[in-house]
Amino acid sequence: MLKFLDKIPYSLLIVFTIMMLAAPIVPMPHVVEKILMLSNGTLTRPIDIFDLCFHLFPLILLILKFIKDRRWTP
């Protein structure tokens, strides 16, 4: 099911994750802004929810790859 994760090297995934979490640097990264909106209860627009998911997607892939490699390695 998650065999496509085996094809992505950790180095590329880590760099992409850092870039997506930090983008844009000025004035505030989108992830930080959207998490603040979520904690305030103002994350209601679909574009904002999509933006949060879009910026967190590489991190989710990195976590899944790490768990998959640690759990199913003989």
C-alpha positions as CSV (number, residue, x, y, z in Angstrom):
1,M,0.0,0.0,0.0
2,L,2.7,2.5,0.9
3,K,5.4,1.1,-1.5
4,F,5.8,4.5,-3.1
5,L,7.4,5.7,0.1
6,D,10.3,3.3,-0.4
7,K,11.2,5.2,-3.6
8,I,11.5,8.6,-1.9
9,P,14.8,9.1,-0.2
10,Y,14.9,10.5,3.3
11,S,17.2,13.4,2.3
12,L,14.7,14.7,-0.3
13,L,11.7,14.2,2.0
14,I,13.4,16.0,4.9
15,V,14.4,19.0,2.7
16,F,11.0,19.2,1.2
17,T,9.4,19.0,4.6
18,I,11.5,21.8,6.0
19,M,10.8,24.0,3.0
20,M,7.0,23.5,3.2
21,L,6.9,24.1,6.9
22,A,8.9,27.3,6.7
23,A,7.2,28.8,3.6
24,P,6.7,31.7,3.4
25,I,9.2,32.9,5.9
26,V,7.9,36.5,6.1
27,P,5.7,37.6,7.8
28,M,4.8,34.2,9.4
29,P,5.0,30.6,8.1
30,H,1.6,29.4,6.9
31,V,1.6,26.4,9.2
32,V,2.1,28.6,12.3
33,E,-0.6,31.0,11.1
34,K,-3.1,28.2,10.3
35,I,-2.4,26.4,13.6
36,L,-3.1,29.7,15.4
37,M,-6.3,30.0,13.5
38,L,-7.2,26.5,14.4
39,S,-6.6,27.1,18.1
40,N,-8.7,30.4,17.9
41,G,-11.5,28.6,16.1
42,T,-11.2,30.8,13.0
43,L,-10.0,28.1,10.6
44,T,-13.3,27.8,8.8
45,R,-12.7,28.7,5.1
46,P,-12.0,25.7,2.8
47,I,-8.9,27.4,1.3
48,D,-7.3,27.8,4.7
49,I,-8.0,24.1,5.6
50,F,-6.5,23.1,2.2
51,D,-3.5,25.3,2.8
52,L,-2.8,23.7,6.2
53,C,-3.1,20.2,4.7
54,F,-0.9,21.2,1.8
55,H,1.9,22.5,4.0
56,L,1.7,19.5,6.4
57,F,1.5,16.8,3.7
58,P,5.3,16.3,3.4
59,L,5.6,16.0,7.2
60,I,2.9,13.4,7.2
61,L,4.7,11.5,4.4
62,L,8.0,11.7,6.4
63,I,6.3,10.3,9.6
64,L,4.6,7.5,7.6
65,K,7.9,6.6,6.0
66,F,9.7,6.6,9.3
67,I,7.0,4.4,11.0
68,K,6.9,2.1,8.0
69,D,10.7,1.6,8.0
70,R,10.9,1.0,11.7
71,R,7.9,-1.2,12.0
72,W,8.4,-3.6,9.0
73,T,12.1,-3.9,8.8
74,P,13.2,-7.5,9.4
